[in-house]
Amino acid sequence: MKVLVLINILFMVSSIFGYERSDAFLVTAYSNKIAVVAPQKFDPRLNVIVVNKTLITLLGKIETGEGKVLSYISVPSGKSQSVEVGTKLKDKIYFVPMAPAFQTVQLNVGSKPYEIPPKE
């Protein structure tokens, strides 16, 4: 019985400190913000999954810091799309929403989940 109680306590404590994690970038577009869940480690065959939670089709592009476009995307309302971006560790990756127009989002490998604009 004591072991069962101890195991339950350990699971509760570990879930309190848990963060969302992903093996790919998960970019979720809302009408007033963009939420990003980043992978914990770099992979040269990195994927970016874009989920559209707005009421219109989301048009955007994924590009490097030098302005090289890796992919254009078009995601209908309520749908998602996955794109594989071949990149190097030193490359910075950005998601640029074009319609609806919104702030450019830098995709940082190894970071905690974040939002643009940040929560107040």
Order of alpha helices (4+ residues) and beta strands (2+ residues): alpha-beta-beta-beta-beta-beta-beta-beta-beta-beta
